[in-house]
Amino acid sequence: MSKSIGENNMVCTLNDRDFNEREQYVRKALLPYVVNIEVTDAKASRTTDLPLGVKLIFSESSELRNQVESFVAMESQCCGFLTFTITPPEEGLMLMIEGSLEAKSTLDTWIAYVARAEAESNNEAID
């Protein structure tokens, strides 16, 4: 979720208010349940057609799966330059977000969100 990405000017189609609401939704409804994050980076290859990706692994629950599915439906409409894949129920709950090299700043935003959520969670555990 980033308003403008890369040199090819990939743009999120949300207006500022909707973008801020979506960001708050992600921070409150999804990120606290991320238990692991993996990053796929195409830097090791010289080709730019390999996808970059962020894999979010969640604690499993049917309610959370519904929230992730709703999020993917919403996000697919405004960020058509990204691909979203949710694992089948029997394999746990994982969301893979992939994009081209031009979408790297959006994927970096996801990594930053997860890192911030983890830090906030750790701070709450200390208090």
GUZADO-60926 format. One record per atom (N, C-alpha, C): y negated, z negated, x; residue in three letters. Coordinates in steps of 0.001 Angstrom, whole numbers, plus 524288, in hexadecimal, padded with zeros to 5 digits. Example, Ala and Ser with C-alpha at 12.3 -4.5 7.8 and 13.67 -1.06 7.14 Angstrom:
8163A7E18883386Ala
811947E1888300CAla
80CE47E18883390Ala
808CA7E45883232Ser
804247E41C83566Ser
7FFE27E14283264Ser
END
This chain:
80492800008034FMet
800008000080000Met
7FB32800008037AMet
7F9148045780417Ser
7F456804E480724Ser
7F10F8091280498Ser
7EBF3808678048CLys
7E89D80C13801C4Lys
7E85C8116E8044BLys
7E897811D48094FSer
7E852816E980BDDSer
7EBC0816CC810A8Ser
7EEAF81B008116DIle
7F27B81AF481597Ile
7F21781FCE818F3Ile
7F1D781F0581E0FGly
7F27F8232F821D7Gly
7EEC0827BD8216DGly
7EFCC82B8B824ABGlu
7EC788301F82506Glu
7ED36833D082070Glu
7F1AF833AF81DE5Asn
7F2A58373281983Asn
7F04A8351C81478Asn
7ED70830D2814DAAsn
7EA9982E8781075Asn
7EE1E82D6A80BC9Asn
7F2AB82B2580CC7Met
7F5EF829568087FMet
7F30B824C980615Met
7F279824DE800FFVal
7EF34820F67FE78Val
7F21381E7D7F9E6Val
7F1A28196F7F993Cys
7F3708168E7F508Cys
7EFE1818057F07FCys
7F219818F77EBF7Thr
7EEF881AB77E78AThr
7ECD4816417E435Thr
7EDD1811697E5BALeu
7EBC580CFB7E2B9Leu
7E5F780C427E3C8Leu
7E31A80AA67DFB2Asn
7DDA98092A7E0AAAsn
7DDA6803C87E342Asn
7D9278021B7E526Asp
7D8E07FD397E828Asp
7DAE87F8847E51AAsp
7D98B7F8127E01DArg
7DB3D7F3967DCFFArg
7E12C7F38C7DC6CArg
7E3647F80F7DB06Asp
7E90C7F8637DA62Asp
7EBE17F7887DF8FAsp
7E99A7F9847E3C6Phe
7EBE17F8C57E8F7Phe
7EC107F2F57EA51Phe
7E7CF7F0277E965Asn
7E7A87EA897EA8CAsn
7EB7C7E7887E727Asn
7EBFC7E9107E231Glu
7EFC97E6837DEBDGlu
7F55A7E77D7E099Glu
7F6847EC467E24EArg
7FBB67ED8F7E442Arg
7FCE37EA6E7E931Arg
7F90D7EA017EC96Glu
7F9BD7E7087F168Glu
7FAF07E1507F034Glu
7F81F7DF0A7EC79Gln
7F9207D9987EAF8Gln
7FE947D9017E89BGln
800347DCCD7E575Tyr
805717DCB47E327Tyr
809967DC977E76ETyr
809037E0017EB42Val
80CC57E0467EF90Val
80CF07DB1C7F27DVal
8085E7D8F87F3A7Arg
808267D4127F69EArg
80A8A7CF7E7F3ACArg
809D27CF4E7EE92Lys
80BA77CACB7EB8FLys
8111B7CB777E947Lys
812617D02F7E777Ala
817407D0F27E49BAla
81BC37D2EE7E7F4Ala
81A957D5607EC6ALeu
81EC87D7A67EF8ALeu
81F5B7D5377F4F0Leu
81B257D5087F7DCLeu
81B867D36E7FD57Leu
81DA47CDEE7FE3BLeu
81C9F7CA337FAD4Pro
81EEC7C5067FBCEPro
824E57C5017FBD4Pro
827477C9187F9BBTyr
82CF97C9577F957Tyr
82F7B7CCBF7FD8BTyr
82C567CEC38011EVal
82E727D1DC80574Val
831037CE2280955Val
835F87CF2780A98Val
838B67CBD680E56Val
8394A7CE6D813A7Val
8388C7D396813D1Asn
838DD7D663818BEAsn
835FB7DB8D81837Asn
833F87DD5E81C93Ile
831537E26881CAFIle
833317E56382179Ile
8342B7EA67820BDGlu
835A97EDCF82509Glu
832027F27B824F9Glu
8309A7F45782993Val
82D037F8BA82A04Val
82FCB7FD3382CBAVal
82F74801D482A76Thr
8316F8069782CD9Thr
82CC08097982EFEThr
82CD480AA0833FBAsp
8285180D1883674Asp
82A1C812128392FAsp
827998165E837FAAla
8291581B6983A3BAla
8269281C5783F8DAla
823E281883841CBLys
8214D8193D846D9Lys
8251B81AE984B26Lys
829EC8193184AC3Ala
82DBE81A6384ED3Ala
82F118203284EF6Ala
82DF3822EC84AB4Ser
82F118287E84A6FSer
82A0082B9584AF2Ser
82A638303584CFBArg
825BD8338784D75Arg
824AE8369884883Arg
8285283694844D0Thr
8276E8396B83FF5Thr
82497835E383C24Thr
821388381E83902Thr
81E45834FD8353BThr
820998355182FC6Thr
825068381B82F31Asp
8274A8388682A01Asp
82B0E83406828C6Asp
82C15830B682C93Leu
82F4A82C1982B89Leu
82C108281D8288BLeu
82E55825A48249EPro
82B41821E882199Pro
82A6D81CCB82480Pro
8260C81A7382348Leu
8250F81512824CFLeu
82681811D482014Leu
8282180D16820F1Gly
829A580A0B81C61Gly
829288043A81D23Gly
828D2801A9818B6Val
828DE7FC0081880Val
82D157FA818149CVal
830CF7F75D8166BLys
835087F58681310Lys
833F67EFCC811D9Lys
8334B7EEAA80CD9Leu
8326F7E94C80B20Leu
837747E75880899Leu
839857E31A80AA6Ile
83E4C7E0C880884Ile
83CAC7DBCB805BAIle
83E327DB7C800BEPhe
83C8A7D7347FD59Phe
841037D3797FC36Phe
83F9A7CEA77FAD2Ser
8436A7CB247F87ESer
844BA7CD847F327Ser
849937CD997F1B7Glu
84B5D7D06E7ED12Glu
84AA97CD437E81AGlu
848AA7CFCF7E425Ser
848AC7CDBF7DECDSer
847907D24E7DB30Ser
849997D2087D66BSer
848C97D6657D2CDSer
8430A7D6E37D153Ser
840487D2837D0DAGlu
83ABE7D2B57CF90Glu
837A07D5497D3FCGlu
838E57D3E67D8C3Leu
8363A7D63B7DD3BLeu
837767DC107DD9ELeu
83C5A7DD857DC99Arg
83DC47E3187DCA2Arg
83A717E6077D8B0Arg
839A27E3D07D40DAsn
836567E6527D01FAsn
830BD7E6E77D20CAsn
82EBB7E2F47D4BDGln
829687E33D7D6D7Gln
829017E7767DB0AGln
82CE47E7D27DE71Val
82CDC7EBCE7E28FVal
82D2B7F13C7E017Val
830877F1EB7DC2FGlu
830FB7F6FE7D98EGlu
82BE67F87A7D6D6Glu
829527F4BC7D460Ser
824467F5C77D1D9Ser
8202E7F7477D5E4Ser
8202D7F47E7DA3CPhe
81C807F5B77DE69Phe
81D527FB417E072Phe
822317FCB87E159Val
8235B801F37E35AVal
82186806177DF76Val
82259805337DA72Ala
82091808F27D67FAla
81AA4809917D6B5Ala
817CE805447D733Met
8120F805777D77BMet
81046808187DC85Met
81298806867E0D2Glu
810DF8085E7E5F3Glu
8122980E297E6C4Glu
8165B810017E470Ser
817D2815807E4E6Ser
813C0819127E26BSer
810F48170F7DE8EGln
80CF381A2C7DBF0Gln
8080881AC87DF3AGln
806A8816D77E23ACys
801BB8170C7E52ACys
80273818637EAE9Cys
80717817D27ECEBCys
80822818F47F279Cys
80CB381CB97F2DECys
80BE3821727F0F1Gly
80FF88255D7F0E2Gly
811AF827267F648Gly
80ED4825A37FA53Phe
8102D827197FFA9Phe
81427823638020FPhe
815BA81F567FF28Leu
819B581BAB800F5Leu
81EA681C487FDB1Leu
8231181AF180002Thr
8281181AF87FD47Thr
829EA815597FCCFThr
82B83813D27F820Phe
82D5780E7D7F719Phe
8331180EBC7F586Phe
8365280B797F80EThr
83BE280B487F6D2Thr
83D72805907F628Thr
83FEF8046E7F1C4Ile
841ED7FF277F0B5Ile
847E17FF6C7F117Ile
84A2F7FBA77F3C2Thr
84FE07FBA87F458Thr
8527F7FAA67EF15Thr
8575C7FC7B7EE8EPro
85A647FB4A7E9D4Pro
85B3E7F55F7E965Pro
85BC77F3587E4A4Pro
85C397EDA87E3DEPro
860827EB0B7E712Pro
864F37EDAA7E7C8Glu
869497EB2D7EA99Glu
8684E7EAA67F074Glu
864337ED167F26CGlu
863137ECD87F805Glu
85E977E9277F958Glu
85CEB7E5EB7F5ACGly
858807E2817F69DGly
8537B7E5317F4FDGly
84F257E2BE7F5F5Leu
84A217E4F17F454Leu
846FB7E6757F923Leu
846767EB937F9CFMet
843877ED997FE34Met
840257F20D7FC3BMet
83B497F22A7FE1FLeu
837B47F6687FCEALeu
836467F91A801FDLeu
8375C7FE2E80236Met
835EF80157806B9Met
831418049F80534Met
82D128044180851Ile
8285B8075D80775Ile
827D780AE080C39Ile
827EB8100880B51Glu
827C8813B780FA6Glu
82363817AA80EEAGlu
821888199781349Gly
81D8181D9281329Gly
81D598208881840Gly
81A358248D8184ESer
8198C827AA81D0BSer
8161A824B8820E5Ser
8157C826E782578Leu
812348248182970Leu
80CA98239B8276DLeu
80AC18271D82412Glu
8057F8268C821ECGlu
804F9821C681E61Glu
8094881FC281C74Ala
8093181B2F81905Ala
809C48161281C0BAla
8098D8164682133Lys
80A73811AE82473Lys
806C780D2D82321Lys
801D880E3F8220FSer
7FE3A809EE820F5Ser
7FFBD8071681BEFSer
801CD809E58181BThr
803988075581357Thr
80846803DC81483Thr
80BE8805D48178ALeu
81080802BD818EALeu
80EFA7FE1381C54Leu
80B307FEC781FBBAsp
809327FA66822D5Asp
806C77F63781F50Asp
8045C7F7DF81B15Thr
802267F42B81755Thr
806777F0C981501Thr
80AE37F33E813B4Trp
80F517F03E811AFTrp
811257EC2081595Trp
811847EDAE81A7DIle
813387E9FF81E88Ile
80F677E56D81EE5Ile
80A657E68F81EA7Ala
806707E26F81EE0Ala
806DA7DECF81A29Ala
807BF7E10381578Tyr
808587DDC6810C7Tyr
80CEE7DA068115CTyr
8114D7DC118133AVal
815F07D8C8813C4Val
815037D488817DAVal
8129B7D5EF81C30Ala
8117C7D20E82042Ala
80DEE7CDC381E1DAla
809FE7CF4581B1CArg
8066C7CB6B818C7Arg
8094D7C7E6814EAArg
80CB37CA34811AEAla
80FB37C71A80DECAla
813497C34A810B4Ala
815B77C503814FDGlu
8191C7C17D81802Glu
815F87BD0181A54Glu
811577BE2981C5FAla
80E097BA1381EA9Ala
80C5D7B63081A82Ala
80AE57B81F815EFGlu
809507B49E811B3Glu
80DDD7B13880FF3Glu
812907B38A80FAFSer
8172D7B09D80E37Ser
818677AC5581230Ser
817E17AD9D8172DAsn
818D97A9C081B47Asn
814D77A56581B1CAsn
80FF67A6A7819F7Asn
80BE17A2A58198CAsn
80CDF79F03814FFAsn
80EB27A12F8108DGlu
80FEF79DF180C03Glu
8147479A5580D34Glu
8184D79C2F8102DAla
81CC6798F18118DAla
81B327945D81503Ala
81730795278184CIle
8155E7910581BC2Ile
8125978CD7818CCIle
80F5D78E92814DEAsp
80C1C78AE0811CFAsp
80F6C7877180E96Asp
END
